[in-house]
Amino acid sequence: MKLGLHVSDFTYPDGPRALADDLGRIAVAAEDVGFAKLSVMDHVWQIHQVGPAENDMLEAYTTLGYLAAKTSRIELLAWVTAAIYRAPGLLAKQVTTLDVLSGGRAWLGIGAGWNEEESLGLGLPFPGTSERFERLEEALQIFLQMCSDDESAYRGTHYTLERTLNSPQSLQRPHPPILIGGSGEKKTLRMVAQYAQACNLFGGPDVGHKLDVLRRHCADLGTDYDAIEKTVIFPIDPGLDGSNVDTVLEQLRAFGELGVQHVHGSVPNVSAITPLEIIGERIIPVAAGF
């Protein structure tokens, strides 16, 4: 099992003037201690599960470009991109640009989007649920076409692209890996089976059931279930003094027994760096055996 770091909170003690330095230190430390992936949220306001909407929030792809310059090995992605916030052609260009400038470390993490409050607040598109999923699927199709040699027009229900030219192409071929976030059994997990190299589930008691649903979709579509990386998003909290390490390992072991291969989560007090060092010394080496 591998671990990934999700940076969801940008409100640090020294404020915005020190934010670039703080974020750079976090990224370098995460890479140095052995995290496999580093992600940020694709939100423009802080989400209520983390803090007040007024708290500091950075735009995802600008931030990922900065993190690419600060690191050299760790994989980078938005966890997860709201498909409705950007035109799919532009999103494909952003992800392939990130892949080129990071030396081949970008993923496309993507979902249908859910935060109506921030969307309405900043005038971002926010159609109904059914249309959001239709747009997600078209965005996936456009991304794959733009990563191929096919420059022909794309005409979907919601998007029309007259020429899907994308130069330079990503370093990772045939395309940067795709992670689809969400656990909806009828739509999201079917899209994972059809388009993605990784799923992402919430780390609750239904993980095993959701993976069974994904397995059935793969069987129906003739795709390889074993080739899809199984990930969950779940907080990783070792405690500032390491007092919670055993609890974290117990949680990770339980996920591993279900077939989860990657646990991705926020780390409390991450700007202090010490929790990352504890994870690197006492959790990552043990989790590698799960």
Secondary structure by P-SEA (a helix, b strand, c coil): cbbbbbbccccccccccaaaaaaaaaaaaaaaacccbbbbbcccccccccccccccccccaaaaaaaaaacccccccccccccccccaaaaaaaaaaaaaaacccccccccccccaaaaaaaccccccaaaaaaaaaaaaaaaaaaacccccccccccccccccccccccccccccbbbbbccccccaaaaaaccccccccccccaaaaaaaaaaaaaaaaccccccbbbbbbbbbbccccccaaaaaaaaaaaaaaacccbbbbbbcccccaaaaaaaacccccccccc
